[in-house]
Amino acid sequence: MIIVPSELKKSGIHGFGIFATERITKGSKVWEFNPIFDVRLTEQEFEQLPPSVKQEIEHHLYQPENGGVLYYESTIGKYMNHSREPNVDFTEVGIGWATRDIAPGEELTCDYRHFMADVSHIPYL
């Protein structure tokens, strides 16, 4: 879940994005896994969900390890957009750190390749 002051707004990158509402300093923890708001489920559990629920959440699912657990975030963190020069680093699974100072109004971005084992289904990567 996002743990810095932020808001969901229209993004110039893609659809919606998360924007800082206050200055975030380099090295600050921006996101952390929280089992209250972040769901882990197996592929089998996902397949047992009703089709309407699967359709709703599948776009925001990610899998750090091939064949491993799937993750879904229920808060606005799921709207963080991809950048090849991200300002949030997710190379450590379960935590996102600011790679530089982030100004109020700036979109928070990450590199999906840092936490997704397979990105072949994302054409713009």
N, C-alpha and C positions, 0 to 999 in steps of 0.2 A: 504494500500500500504506500501511496505517496505520503511522506511525513514532513514535507515543507509546505509553506503557504503557497497555494496554487489554485488555478481555476481552469475549467474546460471552456475553450473557445474555438471558433472556426480557425482552421490552420491553412497556411499557404503551402504546406507540404502535402497534406492529404486530409480531407474531411475535417475532423476535429483534432485538437491537440491540447496538451497541458501547458499552461503558461505560468511562470513564476509571478507571484503578486508582491514578493519582497525579494531583496537581494539575497542570493545564495552564494556563499563563499566556497572557493575551491577546496575540495576535500570533505565537504559536508555530506553527511548521509542524506540522500534524497528519497530513497525507497528502501523498504525492507519487507521481507515475507512476514505476514501475520496470519496465523491459521484461522482467525475469526473472519477475515475479509478475503483471504487468498485460499482457494480450494485446490486440493490435490486429488486426482482421481486416476484410476487405471484406465487403460483403453477399453477394457471390458465394462467398467462402470459407465464410461462415456457411451458406449454402444447400447447400454440398457436404458438410457434416458429417452423420454418421448422425442419424436422427430422435431417438434417445434422448439424444444429446449436445446437440442443439439444444434439446430440451425442458428439459434440466437447466440450461442456461446462459442461455436467452433472457430469463428474468425479471430477470436482473442485468446485461443488456447496456445500454449507453447510447451515444448518438450525438450528439456535440457540434454537428455540422453536418448538416443535411438532405442525404442522399445521400452523406455522408462515411463515414469509417472508423468501425467499431463497436469499442467497448472492453468488455473483461471483466476483472474483478479476481478473482484466484484466492485471495486472502486474506480475512480477516474484514471488510475495508473494504466489501465488497459488501453488508453488512448494515446500513450506516448508514441510518437512517430519515429521512424527510422532516419538515421543520418550516417553517412560514411565518416563524418567528423562530429561525433556526438558530444554533448556536454554532460552526459551521465554515463558512467562506466558500469557495466553489468558483468564483467569477466568473472566476478565472484558470485556464484549462484545464490540468490536470496537477498542480495544487497546491491544497491546502486549508489555510486559516489559521484559528486560533481567533479568533473575533470578540469574545470576552470571556474572563475567567477561568473555567475549568471545574473544578468540584470533583471529588474522587475519588468514584466511585459514580454520577456524572451521565452520562446518555446523550449520546453525540455525535450531533448531527443536522446535516442540510444541507438546502438548498432545491434540489430536483431541477431546478427551472427554470434554475438557474445553469449546468448542464452538459449539459442535454438539449435538443436543438433542437425536439423534438416531445414534448409531455407529454399529448397529447389522449387517449392510451390509458390514462391513470391517472385514474380517476374521482374520487378525493378531492382532486385538485389544483384 
